[in-house]
């Protein structure tokens, strides 16, 4: 079984790195969807800092396959642009990237990704 986890944070300077968690905080309450074979198989809301670290998400117990991880942009926020990955996949209402969970996993393997955004001027 595999796991995909990551973090969504505000990349204030747009350089693709979380330079300082105080000035580039995790984004609580954003929805992350996981699709496989064209169908949504799971949905998570990023951590709020109390039950999970700020901006984090995790999908566990995944079987092998190619997954599309999509960050759904809330309607009430300013325009955002994904800074990592550099070539995002289009999702129904946000940004995304593809993760492959390989066959033959013996122990839980983790694909860690960070979705980074910055506010457009």
N, C-alpha and C positions, 0 to 999 in steps of 0.2 A: 504494500500500500504506500502511496505517496502523499506528500503534503505540499501545498503552495501557500506561502505566507509572504507578507510584505508590509509596506507602510506607505501611506499617502501623506505628503507634507507640502507646505507652501514654500516653494523654491523662490524666495524673494528676489534674489539676484539673477535667477535663470541660468546658473552655471551647471546644473545637473547634480549637485551635491547638497546634502544638508550640513551646511557649514557650522551652524550653531542651533541646537534645538530651542533655545530661548528666542532667537530672532527668526527662525524658520521652523515654526511649530508643526506638529502633526495635525492633520485635519480630522477632527472628531465628527462622527455622524454622517460621513459620506458612504454611499452604497457601492459595494464592489460585487459584481456579478460574475459567476463562473459558468461558461458554456462549454459543451462538448457535443460535437456532431450537429451543431446548429441549434441546440436546445439549451436553455438555461437550466443548469443542474443544481445550483446553489446560489445563495445571496447572503452577504454579510454587511453589517454596518461597522465602520471603523471605530476603534476604541476611543473612549472619552477620557481616559486617564484614571478612571476609578476601577472598572472591572478589567480593563486591558490597557496597555500603554497607548498614549495618545496617537491616533491615526493608524493603528495597526489592524491587520486582518489575517485570518488563517483559514484555509480549507484543508481538512484532514481526511484520512481514510479514502484517498482517491485511487481508483484503479488506473491502469495504464491507458494512455490516450493523449490526444492533443487538445489542450484547453485554451480557451480565449478568456482572459481576465479583463473585465471591463470596469472602469470607474465611471459611475453615472454622475454627471455634473448637476448639482442642485440648481433649480431654476432661479432661486433668489440670490445667487452669488454673481459677482462681476464676471466678465468673460475670462476664461482660463485657457492656458495653452500647456500641453504636456511637454516637459523638457527631457524626460527619460521614460521609456526608450526613445531613441532618436527617430525611429520609423514606426510610429504607433499604428495599430490596426484600428479601423473604424468600427465603432459600436453603435447601437441604436441611438443612444443619447449620451455619448461620452467618448472616452479614450480607452485604448486597450492594447494588449500585447499577448503573444502566443507563448505557451509553456508546454513542453512535452514531458509527460511522466512516462519514463521508459518501462518496457516489460521486464519481468524477472527481478523486481526489487526484493531484496531479502529482508532489509530493515527499512523503517520509514526514512525515505529520502526527502529532502526539502529543497524546493525551488524558491529562493528568496528574491523578491523583486521589490523595487520601490517605484511608486508612481510619483512623479515630481511635477508640480505645476507652479506657474507664476502668474500673477495678475497682469493682464495686458494694460498698457497705458491708455 
